[in-house]
């Protein structure tokens, strides 16, 4: 049975395993802290996600600012009145609809 990804990443970072089953070495694995706990992630996948979702996230941030929603307020996009307004505003910024 294959090991859990986080466990494999930990073993690679602690040098008890040379590489993961996917071929990631210690150089390809990054470290971040989430709620005070160390988490490992693939640097390649992280970079790809930032590239793909970066413009949309910036559009949502700008839409929140335009609508007067605080930065860390939890609003589900396209759910409820605020969410639908947020989605429409973000989409108009992202797709340059006027």
C-alpha positions as CSV (number, residue, x, y, z in Angstrom):
1,X,0.0,0.0,0.0
2,X,1.5,3.4,-1.0
3,X,2.4,5.8,1.8
4,X,0.6,9.1,2.4
5,X,2.1,12.0,0.4
6,X,2.9,14.1,3.5
7,X,4.6,11.2,5.2
8,X,6.8,10.6,2.1
9,X,7.7,14.3,1.9
10,X,8.7,14.2,5.6
11,X,10.9,11.2,5.0
12,X,12.6,12.8,2.0
13,X,13.2,16.1,3.9
14,X,14.6,14.2,6.9
15,X,16.9,12.3,4.5
16,X,15.5,8.8,5.5
17,X,14.3,8.4,1.9
18,X,16.1,9.5,-1.3
19,X,13.0,10.5,-3.3
20,X,9.3,10.1,-3.3
21,X,7.4,7.6,-5.5
22,X,6.8,10.5,-7.9
23,X,10.5,11.3,-8.0
24,X,10.6,14.4,-5.9
25,X,13.9,15.0,-4.1
26,X,14.6,17.3,-1.1
27,X,15.3,20.3,-3.3
28,X,11.9,20.0,-5.0
29,X,9.9,20.0,-1.7
30,X,9.1,23.2,0.1
31,X,8.1,23.9,3.7
32,X,5.4,26.1,5.1
33,X,3.7,26.4,8.5
34,X,-0.1,26.1,8.7
35,X,-1.7,26.6,12.1
36,X,1.7,26.2,13.8
37,X,2.3,22.8,12.1
38,X,5.0,22.2,9.4
39,X,3.6,21.1,6.0
40,X,5.5,20.1,2.9
41,X,4.5,20.8,-0.6
42,X,5.7,20.3,-4.2
43,X,7.4,23.5,-5.4
44,X,6.6,22.7,-9.0
45,X,2.8,22.2,-8.3
46,X,2.8,25.3,-6.1
47,X,4.3,27.5,-8.9
48,X,1.9,26.1,-11.4
49,X,-1.1,26.8,-9.2
50,X,0.1,30.4,-8.6
51,X,0.4,30.9,-12.4
52,X,-3.0,29.4,-13.1
53,X,-5.0,30.9,-10.3
54,X,-3.1,34.2,-9.7
55,X,-5.0,36.4,-12.0
56,X,-8.4,35.1,-10.7
57,X,-7.3,35.7,-7.1
58,X,-6.2,39.2,-7.9
59,X,-9.6,39.9,-9.6
60,X,-11.5,38.6,-6.5
61,X,-9.4,40.8,-4.3
62,X,-10.1,43.8,-6.4
63,X,-13.8,43.0,-6.5
64,X,-13.9,42.7,-2.7
65,X,-12.3,46.1,-2.4
66,X,-14.8,47.6,-4.9
67,X,-17.8,46.1,-3.0
68,X,-16.5,47.1,0.4
69,X,-16.0,43.6,1.7
70,X,-13.2,43.3,4.1
71,X,-10.1,41.4,3.0
72,X,-10.5,38.4,5.3
73,X,-14.4,38.2,5.4
74,X,-15.6,34.8,4.4
75,X,-17.9,35.1,1.4
76,X,-18.6,32.1,-0.8
77,X,-18.4,33.0,-4.4
78,X,-21.8,32.7,-6.2
79,X,-23.7,31.8,-3.0
80,X,-26.1,34.3,-1.5
81,X,-26.5,37.9,-2.4
82,X,-23.0,39.0,-1.5
83,X,-21.5,35.9,-3.2
84,X,-23.3,36.5,-6.4
85,X,-22.4,40.1,-6.5
86,X,-18.8,39.2,-5.7
87,X,-18.7,36.7,-8.5
88,X,-20.2,39.1,-11.1
89,X,-17.7,41.8,-10.1
90,X,-14.7,39.5,-10.1
91,X,-15.7,38.0,-13.5
92,X,-16.2,41.4,-15.0
93,X,-12.6,42.4,-13.9
94,X,-11.1,39.0,-14.9
95,X,-12.7,38.8,-18.3
96,X,-12.8,42.6,-18.9
97,X,-16.5,42.7,-19.3
98,X,-18.0,46.2,-19.5
